[in-house]
Amino acid sequence: GEEREKIRHRFERGDLDVIVASIGVFKLGVDLPSIEVLIRADGGKSKISTIQILGRALRVKDNRKRVLVYDFYDDTHTYLRRHSRKRLRDYRSLGDPVVVKQRDLNTGQQFLAF
């Protein structure tokens, strides 16, 4: 509610460097062009949700047209592995504005995924 809006406005003004939020907080109807890095740890597979979440960061600000996304690749279960791969395909479908770095939860290995 009201406290969430205050935090969002502080972030937009540059008073805050970081916001940690659950998936639903900034999913719909919010533009946050100040986002430069998005850390996605929800593990979902919905392309619509992925596009909505990335849309918060893909608004052009100060001629910046790219966003860096950190995603967690989970290879611990068949479904989680499938979801991780699906998100990667969705990121790739958006093309140039998205640079993805995934980190394997088992090995800690980080890799760029274009």
C-alpha positions in Angstrom: 0.0 0.0 0.0 1.1 3.4 1.0 4.5 2.4 2.4 5.3 0.5 -0.8 4.5 3.6 -2.8 6.8 5.7 -0.7 9.6 3.2 -1.2 9.0 3.1 -5.0 9.1 7.0 -5.2 12.4 7.1 -3.1 13.9 4.6 -5.5 12.8 6.5 -8.6 14.3 9.7 -7.1 17.6 7.9 -6.5 17.3 8.0 -2.7 17.6 4.2 -2.7 20.1 2.0 -4.6 18.4 -1.3 -4.0 14.9 -2.7 -3.6 14.2 -6.2 -2.6 10.7 -7.3 -3.4 8.6 -10.4 -3.9 7.5 -11.2 -7.4 4.0 -9.7 -7.1 5.0 -6.3 -5.7 6.2 -4.7 -9.0 4.7 -7.1 -11.5 1.9 -5.1 -13.0 1.2 -1.4 -13.6 4.5 -0.1 -12.3 7.3 1.5 -14.4 10.7 1.6 -12.8 13.1 2.9 -15.4 15.8 3.4 -12.7 16.4 -0.4 -12.6 19.8 -1.2 -14.1 20.2 -4.7 -12.6 17.4 -7.2 -12.0 18.1 -10.3 -9.8 15.4 -12.8 -10.5 15.2 -15.6 -8.0 11.5 -16.7 -8.3 12.1 -19.7 -10.6 8.9 -19.3 -12.6 8.4 -20.3 -16.2 5.7 -18.0 -17.5 6.8 -16.0 -20.5 4.2 -13.4 -19.8 5.4 -13.0 -16.3 9.0 -12.8 -17.5 8.2 -10.0 -20.0 6.1 -8.1 -17.4 9.0 -8.2 -14.9 11.6 -7.2 -17.4 9.3 -4.5 -18.6 9.8 -2.7 -15.3 13.5 -2.4 -16.2 13.4 -1.9 -19.9 11.9 1.5 -19.9 14.4 3.8 -21.5 16.1 6.3 -19.1 19.1 8.5 -19.8 19.6 6.7 -23.2 20.1 3.4 -21.4 18.5 0.7 -23.4 19.8 -2.5 -21.7 19.2 -4.2 -18.5 21.5 -6.8 -16.8 19.5 -9.8 -15.5 20.9 -12.2 -12.9 18.9 -15.5 -12.9 19.4 -18.6 -10.9 19.6 -21.8 -13.0 18.4 -24.7 -10.9 19.5 -28.1 -12.0 18.3 -29.9 -8.9 15.1 -31.2 -10.3 13.7 -31.9 -13.7 11.0 -29.3 -13.5 13.3 -26.6 -12.1 15.8 -27.3 -14.8 13.1 -27.0 -17.4 11.8 -23.8 -15.9 15.4 -22.3 -15.9 15.8 -23.2 -19.6 12.4 -21.8 -20.5 13.3 -18.4 -18.8 16.6 -18.4 -20.8 14.7 -18.9 -24.1 12.3 -16.1 -23.1 15.1 -13.7 -22.3 16.7 -14.5 -25.7 13.5 -13.9 -27.5 13.6 -10.3 -26.2 16.9 -9.8 -28.0 19.5 -7.1 -27.5 18.2 -5.1 -24.5 18.6 -8.1 -22.1 22.0 -9.4 -21.0 21.5 -12.4 -18.8 23.9 -14.0 -16.3 22.7 -17.2 -14.8 24.3 -18.9 -11.8 24.1 -22.6 -11.3 22.7 -23.3 -7.8 24.6 -26.5 -7.5 28.1 -25.5 -8.6 27.9 -21.8 -8.2 29.3 -21.4 -11.7 28.2 -18.2 -13.4 27.8 -18.0 -17.1 26.6 -15.4 -19.6 23.6 -16.5 -21.5 22.8 -14.4 -24.6 
